Each structure stands twice: as C-alpha cells, then as structure tokens.
Amino acid sequence: MHKMKNIPFSAKETMCISSLQRALLLLCLFAATVSFAQIPAGYYAAAENKSGYALRVAMHNIIKNHTTLSYNNLWNAFTTTDKRPDNGKVWDMYSDRPSGTPAYYFTFGSDQCGSYSGEGDCYNREHSVPKSWFGGSVAPMYTDLFHLIPTDGYVNSKRSNLPFGKVTNATWTSTNGSKVGTSNISGYSGQVFEPIDDFKGDFARAYFYMAVCYMDKNLGVETQSNFSGGNLKPWAKQLLLQWAAQDPVSQKEISRNNAVYQLQHNRNPFIDFPDLAEKIFGSDTNSTFHVSISEHLFPTPINIFPNPSNDIINIQSADFKIFQTTVEVMDSTGKLLFSAKSKDSDLITLDISSLANGLYLIKVSSEHNIQTYKFVKQ
C-alpha cells in the first residue's frame, strides 16, 4: 500500500488498527480519514485561469521565492518533516516497507552519518535530484527540502547520482526492494535507480516541483540525469507521470508539504493539486486551472470503510449530495474494473466480493474535484 500517515489516531483508526496485523497499519492510518493540505488563502491565486505553459510559469513565480535553509539545518528540519508517527523514528523511503516491517529504523541525531559499511548503519541527507546534476552546492536547490530527504547512507551511495527509472536485471537490491540496474525504458539505456512502488509518486511529485520551481535553472549539467536544463527529459516525464498516477498523494506527503511550508514558506503544488501534473506535463494541458472551484480546496473529508474489507467498501462524503460524483475502482496498475455514481446520498457502497485479494485504487471524481485513495481486499 502507500505510506503511513502523520495524523493523530481517531477512535475509528484505533478500532481499525486493533483488528489488523502490523502489515496493514499504514493502510489503516491512510484510509480512515484523509485530511487535506493547509493551503493559505490566496496562495495560488496568480495561477487562476492559466493552462499549459502559462500555468507552469505562474506556479514557478508562486513557489520560486522561498527561505533558503543551511545544509546543517537539514538535520533538525528532518525531525519535523520526516518523523514516523508510529515510533518517532526517521521515515526513510529507501528502507521503509509499508506492507511489512522494515529491517531497521534510524533514531534522529544518534544515527546520523558518519561512516558506513552496509545498510542500517546510519542515515544522511539525500538529494533525490543529485547535486551534481545542478552543479554542486548551488543555492537554493542544494538545501530545498522538497527534494532533500533522510535516507540510509549505504543505499544512498548505491543510488549515487543515477537517474530514477525502471530497472531490468537488477545488479543490487536493498532490504526494502529498491533497485539498481539497467534501464528498461525506451529513451534511456544506462544504469538507473528504482524506488519501491509505495514511494514512486512521492519522488515523481518532487521532480515535478523541481521542474517548475527551477525551470530557469540547469538541472541537467550531467547527461546522466532525468533533466535537460530545467525540463524533464521526455522519457523521464512519461515515467514520472505514470508513477504519480499509480501512487496517489498520501497523508504522508500532505503532512510533509505542510511541515516544509513552515520552514521554507513555499509549497509543492503537485501535492496540493494531484491533477496538476497532467495539466502542466501531461495530456491535459488545455485544461484551465481554477483554485476555488475545479480543485475544490476544502472538500468535506471522504471516509472509506471498512478498509481492508472482504465484501463491501463504503465511500462517504457530504459532497456527494451536492455534486454528481463518479467512483471508479481500479487495480494497482490503474486499469478500470468498474464504476458507480452517487444518487442523492452521502454514501456510495461498492460490492468488492468478486475481487481477488490485493491492493486497489478508488478514484472519486466530480466536475469540481478528483481524489484517489487505496484499499485492500482481503
């Protein structure tokens, strides 16, 4: 499933967790109730009515001016942006196993790198867009938290400055399943690093942010990069759009977006508006961006329960009585399986008894809002 959510436990979540094995803890936290990003009023007003390249430029102007942190300050920043809500340890996407128990955890402060000789030794400050791609210690890219994350130092060294990609014939695999190997994508045949499915959307949205915030910079100084200048290379763009669609925005990302905003005073709009990637980089570039209507910033939270389930799934929101809503059930690759529509009720009930056990996506959409969730059939 996706990521653990950095939100307090409600009564519903407590009941859910008590009835599930630890392997499903992350899903339970995510699915009980999703909270929405705390977007300051008027923050995205300058992007209103824009589309395509003009929308990209507008977003660039909104997010480009932000507080530049010191490199040393990142250690302290991680304690608010990347703390696991279950045990207070470092949330490392290179070692975490959302569908199971990680092989190890890092403690903030005491486990900072230092030297290392293998996985689990220490964590460091990973530039998910390698610093060599933009020329080294160049501000503000060098310390921008939207692409700086705490990761296992040894795995980080294995990733080195390799592009993100899809691996065929892995030459090395981490304990959580991250891979190094030959690219399996048309357009790039070199070595790549592939994170696990649960975090591919996180990295995709970080890269979309970088391609907008720093569209006037050169993020492709090295040819071995996902970027050419300030643009994503075509093969990389298509891959990251796929990753973003298959791994929807999670509460982990929403909470991290809010935490980074408190430190840098800018936001990742691709977390605030999950459909923005298609509007700027994908097939929906003719679609106009509307802050207050189309993106429907503050919808009534949607509840999905029970989750996991073996027979039915209920999707509930007061908005269903206001907007004609379509619910689509897809497999983990995004293939549509079946759909349903709201009928003057705040509740949509789906029969999932015929589905095989596993992970599925639920896309809830109206003309005013699109949200994607995950559930488990068991």
Stockholm file with secondary structure:
# STOCKHOLM 1.0

chainA/1-378         MHKMKNIPFSAKETMCISSLQRALLLLCLFAATVSFAQIPAGYYAAAENKSGYALRVAMHNIIKNHTTLSYNNLWNAFTTTDKRPDNGKVWDMYSDRPSGTPAYYFTFGSDQCGSYSGEGDCYNREHSVPKSWFGGSVAPMYTDLFHLIPTDGYVNSKRSNLPFGKVTNATWTSTNGSKVGTSNISGYSGQVFEPIDDFKGDFARAYFYMAVCYMDKNLGVETQSNFSGGNLKPWAKQLLLQWAAQDPVSQKEISRNNAVYQLQHNRNPFIDFPDLAEKIFGSDTNSTFHVSISEHLFPTPINIFPNPSNDIINIQSADFKIFQTTVEVMDSTGKLLFSAKSKDSDLITLDISSLANGLYLIKVSSEHNIQTYKFVKQ
#=GR chainA/1-378 SS CCCCCCSCCCHHHHHHHHTSCGGGHHHHHHHHCCCCCCCCTTTTGGGTTCCHHHHHHHHHHHHSSCCCCCTTTHHHHHHHHSBCTTTSCBCCTTTCCTTSCCSCCCCTTTTBCSCCSSTTSCEEEEESSCGGGGTSSCTTGGGCTTTEEEEEHHHHHHHTTCCBCCEEEEEEECTTSCEEEEECBTTBCSEEEECCGGGHHHHHHHHHHHHHHTTTSCSCSSSSSSEETTEECHHHHHHHHHHHHHSCCCHHHHHHHHHHHHHHSCCCHHHHCTTHHHHHTSSCTTSCCCTTTTSCSSCCCCEEESSSBSSEEEEECGGGGTSCCEEEEEETTCCEEEEEECCSSSEEEEECTTSCSEEEEEEEEETTEEEEEEEEEC
#=GC SS_cons         CCCCCCSCCCHHHHHHHHTSCGGGHHHHHHHHCCCCCCCCTTTTGGGTTCCHHHHHHHHHHHHSSCCCCCTTTHHHHHHHHSBCTTTSCBCCTTTCCTTSCCSCCCCTTTTBCSCCSSTTSCEEEEESSCGGGGTSSCTTGGGCTTTEEEEEHHHHHHHTTCCBCCEEEEEEECTTSCEEEEECBTTBCSEEEECCGGGHHHHHHHHHHHHHHTTTSCSCSSSSSSEETTEECHHHHHHHHHHHHHSCCCHHHHHHHHHHHHHHSCCCHHHHCTTHHHHHTSSCTTSCCCTTTTSCSSCCCCEEESSSBSSEEEEECGGGGTSCCEEEEEETTCCEEEEEECCSSSEEEEECTTSCSEEEEEEEEETTEEEEEEEEEC
//
